[in-house]
Amino acid sequence: MKKLIPIFMLLLLFAGCGTDNEEQENSYSRISMEEAVTRMEEEENYIILDVRTAEEYEEKHIPDAVNIPNESIGTEELPELPDKDQLILVYCRSGNRSKQASQKLADLGYTNVVEFGGIIDWTGETVSGSR
């Protein structure tokens, strides 16, 4: 029986490794609002993605944000986001839909998705209307 314990331990170790790798393949990052502002100031060639409804977007949104409602992100490619390696900064109203949308994007193969919460915490400039 004592000889079997090391074998069981190894099996548990290897079983856990597969799960972690799978999760990392389809994941996104989360950052604070402050970190998002810094990234917007320092980075180039990124997309700010607002995943609220079109009505919410028209009322108030971060300048230059692209609106793709969370509900419309499914299993098909998004023509508005052709570069799957581009930095995509995702927000919604409070942070719930942005997390859902970020995971959907990661599942679609987007590799640089960063979720930063909701516009309710945004202290920067906002604009209204649609593009």
Z-matrix of the N, CA and C atoms (Angstrom, degrees):
N
C 1 1.446
C 2 1.527 1 110.64
N 3 1.345 2 117.93 1 -40.76
C 4 1.449 3 120.74 2 -179.50
C 5 1.522 4 111.67 3 -63.26
N 6 1.321 5 118.03 4 -27.91
C 7 1.457 6 121.78 5 178.99
C 8 1.528 7 111.16 6 -71.27
N 9 1.307 8 118.41 7 -25.88
C 10 1.456 9 122.54 8 -178.03
C 11 1.537 10 112.76 9 -78.43
N 12 1.305 11 118.11 10 -24.60
C 13 1.459 12 121.77 11 -177.50
C 14 1.531 13 112.01 12 -59.42
N 15 1.339 14 119.94 13 -48.07
C 16 1.475 15 118.62 14 177.96
C 17 1.530 16 112.63 15 -61.38
N 18 1.307 17 117.35 16 -34.16
C 19 1.470 18 120.54 17 178.57
C 20 1.519 19 110.25 18 -65.85
N 21 1.313 20 117.69 19 -44.55
C 22 1.463 21 121.10 20 177.76
C 23 1.523 22 111.45 21 -62.37
N 24 1.326 23 115.94 22 -38.75
C 25 1.469 24 119.95 23 179.10
C 26 1.533 25 110.71 24 -63.07
N 27 1.324 26 116.94 25 -43.25
C 28 1.463 27 120.90 26 178.18
C 29 1.529 28 111.31 27 -63.37
N 30 1.324 29 116.58 28 -41.36
C 31 1.463 30 120.34 29 178.69
C 32 1.524 31 111.00 30 -61.54
N 33 1.313 32 117.76 31 -41.85
C 34 1.457 33 121.58 32 178.25
C 35 1.529 34 111.01 33 -64.40
N 36 1.309 35 116.50 34 -40.94
C 37 1.454 36 121.39 35 179.41
C 38 1.524 37 110.82 36 -61.71
N 39 1.329 38 117.33 37 -48.05
C 40 1.464 39 120.48 38 -179.01
C 41 1.524 40 112.09 39 -69.42
N 42 1.298 41 118.21 40 -33.77
C 43 1.464 42 121.03 41 178.56
C 44 1.523 43 110.59 42 -64.27
N 45 1.313 44 117.61 43 -39.37
C 46 1.463 45 121.56 44 178.78
C 47 1.508 46 112.80 45 -69.14
N 48 1.310 47 119.12 46 -32.19
C 49 1.465 48 122.41 47 -178.26
C 50 1.514 49 111.53 48 -64.22
N 51 1.303 50 118.95 49 -41.20
C 52 1.455 51 121.43 50 -179.00
C 53 1.517 52 112.07 51 -63.57
N 54 1.282 53 118.02 52 -39.72
C 55 1.457 54 121.64 53 -179.17
C 56 1.515 55 111.40 54 -64.93
N 57 1.317 56 118.23 55 -44.81
C 58 1.458 57 121.10 56 -179.18
C 59 1.519 58 111.57 57 -61.50
N 60 1.327 59 117.35 58 -43.73
C 61 1.457 60 120.60 59 -178.84
C 62 1.518 61 111.31 60 -63.82
N 63 1.318 62 118.39 61 -40.19
C 64 1.453 63 121.30 62 178.91
C 65 1.522 64 110.86 63 -63.54
N 66 1.313 65 117.78 64 -41.30
C 67 1.456 66 120.97 65 -179.73
C 68 1.524 67 111.18 66 -65.90
N 69 1.322 68 117.58 67 -37.80
C 70 1.448 69 121.07 68 -178.14
C 71 1.525 70 111.61 69 -68.63
N 72 1.332 71 118.13 70 -30.35
C 73 1.449 72 121.17 71 -179.01
C 74 1.519 73 111.77 72 -64.37
N 75 1.309 74 118.54 73 -38.52
C 76 1.457 75 123.08 74 -177.37
C 77 1.513 76 110.14 75 -116.03
N 78 1.325 77 116.61 76 63.66
C 79 1.447 78 118.58 77 -178.71
C 80 1.523 79 110.67 78 -132.13
N 81 1.303 80 114.59 79 170.76
C 82 1.455 81 122.90 80 178.04
C 83 1.514 82 107.84 81 -133.97
N 84 1.324 83 115.73 82 166.81
C 85 1.461 84 120.62 83 179.21
C 86 1.515 85 110.05 84 -102.19
N 87 1.318 86 115.87 85 154.73
C 88 1.460 87 121.96 86 174.30
C 89 1.515 88 108.01 87 -121.17
N 90 1.345 89 115.36 88 135.09
C 91 1.459 90 120.28 89 176.69
C 92 1.521 91 108.34 90 -135.33
N 93 1.315 92 115.39 91 165.94
C 94 1.466 93 120.67 92 178.30
C 95 1.522 94 109.83 93 -77.70
N 96 1.301 95 115.82 94 166.50
C 97 1.457 96 121.91 95 176.44
C 98 1.529 97 110.08 96 -59.22
N 99 1.324 98 116.44 97 -42.42
C 100 1.464 99 120.76 98 179.64
C 101 1.527 100 111.45 99 -61.55
N 102 1.331 101 115.77 100 -42.44
C 103 1.464 102 119.58 101 177.79
C 104 1.526 103 110.99 102 -64.77
N 105 1.323 104 117.17 103 -36.38
C 106 1.468 105 120.97 104 178.31
C 107 1.527 106 110.49 105 -63.44
N 108 1.319 107 116.66 106 -44.20
C 109 1.470 108 120.64 107 178.33
C 110 1.527 109 110.01 108 -60.04
N 111 1.319 110 116.98 109 -43.78
C 112 1.464 111 121.06 110 178.57
C 113 1.528 112 110.75 111 -61.70
N 114 1.322 113 116.78 112 -44.04
C 115 1.474 114 119.99 113 179.26
C 116 1.520 115 110.81 114 -62.17
N 117 1.338 116 116.67 115 -39.79
C 118 1.465 117 120.45 116 179.25
C 119 1.529 118 111.35 117 -64.66
N 120 1.314 119 116.49 118 -33.04
C 121 1.468 120 120.80 119 178.91
C 122 1.523 121 112.19 120 -76.54
N 123 1.315 122 117.08 121 -33.42
C 124 1.460 123 121.21 122 -173.20
C 125 1.527 124 114.51 123 -96.91
N 126 1.310 125 117.46 124 -30.34
C 127 1.467 126 121.47 125 -175.43
C 128 1.527 127 111.27 126 -88.18
N 129 1.324 128 114.29 127 163.05
C 130 1.454 129 122.00 128 172.43
C 131 1.524 130 107.41 129 -128.52
N 132 1.318 131 115.63 130 162.35
C 133 1.461 132 121.25 131 175.44
C 134 1.530 133 112.77 132 56.72
N 135 1.306 134 117.02 133 52.82
C 136 1.454 135 122.46 134 176.34
C 137 1.527 136 108.75 135 -122.80
N 138 1.318 137 114.98 136 164.67
C 139 1.458 138 121.79 137 176.47
C 140 1.518 139 107.89 138 -119.27
N 141 1.332 140 115.77 139 133.23
C 142 1.466 141 121.17 140 169.84
C 143 1.512 142 104.89 141 -95.38
N 144 1.311 143 117.08 142 119.77
C 145 1.461 144 121.92 143 -175.73
C 146 1.519 145 110.75 144 -111.39
N 147 1.329 146 115.45 145 117.75
C 148 1.459 147 123.72 146 176.19
C 149 1.523 148 106.86 147 -97.03
N 150 1.330 149 117.44 148 118.54
C 151 1.464 150 120.54 149 -175.53
C 152 1.529 151 112.87 150 -104.68
N 153 1.333 152 116.26 151 19.71
C 154 1.468 153 120.44 152 175.97
C 155 1.529 154 109.16 153 -81.48
N 156 1.317 155 116.66 154 177.79
C 157 1.461 156 120.57 155 177.61
C 158 1.526 157 110.31 156 -68.61
N 159 1.320 158 116.25 157 162.53
C 160 1.462 159 121.12 158 178.57
C 161 1.528 160 110.97 159 -59.88
N 162 1.309 161 117.59 160 -37.00
C 163 1.466 162 121.44 161 179.12
C 164 1.528 163 110.97 162 -64.83
N 165 1.318 164 117.22 163 -44.16
C 166 1.462 165 120.96 164 178.11
C 167 1.528 166 110.35 165 -63.80
N 168 1.314 167 116.20 166 -40.90
C 169 1.467 168 121.71 167 179.50
C 170 1.525 169 110.89 168 -61.81
N 171 1.326 170 116.55 169 -45.93
C 172 1.471 171 120.82 170 -179.23
C 173 1.517 172 111.83 171 -63.39
N 174 1.320 173 116.83 172 -33.57
C 175 1.461 174 120.81 173 -179.90
C 176 1.523 175 111.91 174 -64.72
N 177 1.349 176 116.32 175 -45.00
C 178 1.468 177 120.98 176 -178.47
C 179 1.517 178 108.47 177 -169.70
N 180 1.343 179 116.63 178 132.33
C 181 1.464 180 120.60 179 176.04
C 182 1.527 181 110.40 180 -152.34
N 183 1.309 182 115.75 181 165.93
C 184 1.457 183 122.45 182 176.80
C 185 1.532 184 107.55 183 -70.64
N 186 1.328 185 118.33 184 135.85
C 187 1.471 186 120.23 185 -179.98
C 188 1.529 187 112.24 186 -53.82
N 189 1.320 188 115.04 187 139.31
C 190 1.469 189 124.30 188 178.93
C 191 1.521 190 114.15 189 70.33
N 192 1.324 191 118.77 190 7.09
C 193 1.462 192 120.75 191 177.61
C 194 1.523 193 110.18 192 -71.04
N 195 1.316 194 115.38 193 144.30
C 196 1.456 195 123.57 194 175.10
C 197 1.521 196 106.78 195 -97.27
N 198 1.317 197 116.98 196 136.67
C 199 1.458 198 120.88 197 -178.79
C 200 1.524 199 110.82 198 -103.86
N 201 1.332 200 115.10 199 115.65
C 202 1.460 201 122.43 200 170.01
C 203 1.522 202 105.51 201 -133.00
N 204 1.332 203 117.92 202 103.32
C 205 1.467 204 119.53 203 -177.69
C 206 1.527 205 112.73 204 -56.91
N 207 1.316 206 116.10 205 140.54
C 208 1.459 207 122.59 206 179.14
C 209 1.526 208 111.15 207 -50.12
N 210 1.324 209 116.25 208 -41.31
C 211 1.463 210 120.96 209 -177.00
C 212 1.522 211 112.49 210 -63.78
N 213 1.325 212 117.88 211 -22.72
C 214 1.461 213 120.03 212 -178.55
C 215 1.530 214 112.82 213 -92.70
N 216 1.320 215 117.39 214 -3.96
C 217 1.465 216 120.72 215 176.54
C 218 1.520 217 107.45 216 -88.20
N 219 1.322 218 115.03 217 117.97
C 220 1.465 219 119.62 218 -177.57
C 221 1.506 220 111.31 219 -129.78
N 222 1.310 221 115.32 220 -123.82
C 223 1.460 222 121.11 221 -176.28
C 224 1.526 223 112.54 222 -108.72
N 225 1.323 224 117.91 223 0.95
C 226 1.452 225 120.90 224 -178.18
C 227 1.523 226 111.17 225 -103.33
N 228 1.325 227 115.57 226 155.63
C 229 1.460 228 122.28 227 178.68
C 230 1.526 229 110.45 228 -57.49
N 231 1.324 230 116.70 229 148.39
C 232 1.457 231 122.39 230 179.29
C 233 1.532 232 108.95 231 -107.35
N 234 1.337 233 117.67 232 112.43
C 235 1.465 234 119.37 233 -178.24
C 236 1.528 235 112.96 234 -62.53
N 237 1.340 236 117.29 235 -25.30
C 238 1.467 237 121.10 236 178.54
C 239 1.516 238 112.10 237 -71.08
N 240 1.341 239 117.31 238 -17.58
C 241 1.463 240 123.05 239 -177.84
C 242 1.532 241 109.34 240 -126.80
N 243 1.337 242 117.45 241 71.17
C 244 1.465 243 119.53 242 -174.50
C 245 1.528 244 115.11 243 -73.55
N 246 1.331 245 118.11 244 -27.29
C 247 1.465 246 121.82 245 -176.27
C 248 1.527 247 109.80 246 -96.25
N 249 1.304 248 116.90 247 105.81
C 250 1.465 249 120.82 248 -175.93
C 251 1.524 250 113.80 249 -72.46
N 252 1.333 251 117.76 250 -9.65
C 253 1.461 252 120.90 251 178.28
C 254 1.529 253 112.54 252 -102.86
N 255 1.322 254 117.52 253 -2.73
C 256 1.467 255 121.73 254 -179.36
C 257 1.529 256 110.31 255 -70.71
N 258 1.320 257 116.56 256 146.24
C 259 1.459 258 121.38 257 176.01
C 260 1.529 259 109.02 258 -67.09
N 261 1.332 260 116.10 259 123.84
C 262 1.466 261 122.70 260 178.27
C 263 1.519 262 107.41 261 -121.15
N 264 1.333 263 116.38 262 113.74
C 265 1.459 264 123.30 263 178.56
C 266 1.521 265 108.18 264 -96.09
N 267 1.317 266 118.29 265 116.13
C 268 1.462 267 123.45 266 -169.28
C 269 1.526 268 111.47 267 -109.54
N 270 1.344 269 115.34 268 133.05
C 271 1.468 270 120.10 269 174.64
C 272 1.528 271 110.38 270 -142.91
N 273 1.326 272 115.96 271 165.17
C 274 1.463 273 122.83 272 175.27
C 275 1.528 274 107.58 273 -140.27
N 276 1.308 275 118.38 274 -142.30
C 277 1.463 276 120.51 275 178.53
C 278 1.515 277 111.32 276 -84.80
N 279 1.346 278 116.11 277 -51.15
C 280 1.468 279 119.04 278 -175.17
C 281 1.524 280 113.91 279 -122.32
N 282 1.316 281 118.56 280 -13.90
C 283 1.456 282 121.36 281 179.37
C 284 1.514 283 114.95 282 120.60
N 285 1.320 284 118.73 283 -14.03
C 286 1.456 285 121.12 284 -177.73
C 287 1.534 286 111.41 285 -73.97
N 288 1.319 287 117.20 286 -54.56
C 289 1.466 288 120.62 287 -178.95
C 290 1.526 289 111.77 288 -64.82
N 291 1.331 290 117.12 289 -32.77
C 292 1.470 291 119.01 290 179.21
C 293 1.526 292 110.99 291 -65.45
N 294 1.315 293 117.51 292 -34.74
C 295 1.469 294 120.29 293 176.02
C 296 1.530 295 110.13 294 -67.28
N 297 1.329 296 116.57 295 -43.92
C 298 1.462 297 120.25 296 178.73
C 299 1.524 298 110.93 297 -61.74
N 300 1.329 299 116.14 298 -47.59
C 301 1.462 300 120.83 299 -179.07
C 302 1.522 301 111.35 300 -64.07
N 303 1.330 302 117.11 301 -39.99
C 304 1.463 303 120.72 302 179.56
C 305 1.522 304 111.15 303 -61.31
N 306 1.319 305 116.66 304 -41.49
C 307 1.470 306 119.20 305 178.30
C 308 1.526 307 110.63 306 -66.97
N 309 1.331 308 117.19 307 -39.53
C 310 1.471 309 119.63 308 177.48
C 311 1.523 310 110.71 309 -61.36
N 312 1.325 311 116.82 310 -42.59
C 313 1.461 312 120.68 311 179.30
C 314 1.533 313 110.39 312 -63.73
N 315 1.319 314 116.49 313 -43.42
C 316 1.467 315 120.07 314 177.68
C 317 1.526 316 110.11 315 -60.63
N 318 1.322 317 116.75 316 -40.89
C 319 1.466 318 120.76 317 178.82
C 320 1.531 319 111.92 318 -65.47
N 321 1.345 320 116.73 319 -27.26
C 322 1.466 321 121.42 320 176.48
C 323 1.523 322 112.82 321 -80.05
N 324 1.334 323 117.04 322 -5.49
C 325 1.454 324 120.73 323 176.89
C 326 1.513 325 115.26 324 104.03
N 327 1.334 326 118.15 325 7.00
C 328 1.463 327 120.04 326 175.75
C 329 1.521 328 108.05 327 -73.16
N 330 1.325 329 116.04 328 132.21
C 331 1.465 330 120.56 329 -169.32
C 332 1.521 331 115.03 330 -103.98
N 333 1.339 332 117.58 331 -9.16
C 334 1.465 333 119.92 332 -174.33
C 335 1.534 334 110.08 333 -132.55
N 336 1.323 335 115.95 334 52.65
C 337 1.459 336 122.79 335 -178.47
C 338 1.522 337 108.76 336 -93.69
N 339 1.341 338 115.62 337 127.56
C 340 1.458 339 121.27 338 -178.49
C 341 1.532 340 108.44 339 -128.97
N 342 1.308 341 117.01 340 118.88
C 343 1.466 342 123.38 341 -178.79
C 344 1.516 343 108.78 342 -95.61
N 345 1.355 344 116.65 343 132.80
C 346 1.468 345 117.90 344 -178.25
C 347 1.520 346 113.76 345 -129.90
N 348 1.314 347 118.62 346 23.12
C 349 1.456 348 120.32 347 170.63
C 350 1.503 349 115.33 348 98.06
N 351 1.355 350 114.84 349 -141.55
C 352 1.451 351 120.16 350 -172.24
C 353 1.513 352 114.41 351 -124.84
N 354 1.316 353 114.28 352 155.80
C 355 1.459 354 121.04 353 -178.71
C 356 1.528 355 111.15 354 -66.32
N 357 1.320 356 117.43 355 -17.67
C 358 1.472 357 118.90 356 178.14
C 359 1.527 358 111.44 357 -63.64
N 360 1.344 359 117.06 358 -21.15
C 361 1.461 360 121.23 359 178.38
C 362 1.531 361 112.79 360 -99.71
N 363 1.324 362 117.14 361 -0.76
C 364 1.469 363 122.39 362 -176.53
C 365 1.512 364 109.52 363 -75.40
N 366 1.327 365 117.13 364 125.40
C 367 1.470 366 121.29 365 179.71
C 368 1.527 367 112.30 366 -105.41
N 369 1.331 368 116.15 367 -3.95
C 370 1.457 369 120.94 368 -179.66
C 371 1.519 370 112.15 369 -82.70
N 372 1.301 371 114.36 370 -170.53
C 373 1.458 372 122.48 371 -178.29
C 374 1.528 373 110.54 372 -67.06
N 375 1.335 374 115.97 373 146.41
C 376 1.460 375 121.92 374 172.30
C 377 1.524 376 108.07 375 -132.00
N 378 1.310 377 114.90 376 158.17
C 379 1.453 378 121.71 377 176.24
C 380 1.514 379 108.73 378 -130.80
N 381 1.327 380 116.15 379 163.27
C 382 1.466 381 119.91 380 177.64
C 383 1.514 382 109.46 381 -122.90
N 384 1.323 383 115.87 382 166.66
C 385 1.454 384 121.81 383 -178.37
C 386 1.510 385 111.19 384 95.10
N 387 1.318 386 116.01 385 171.99
C 388 1.457 387 120.79 386 178.60
C 389 1.517 388 109.53 387 -107.03
N 390 1.284 389 116.01 388 169.99
C 391 1.464 390 121.08 389 -178.30
C 392 1.503 391 110.00 390 -91.42
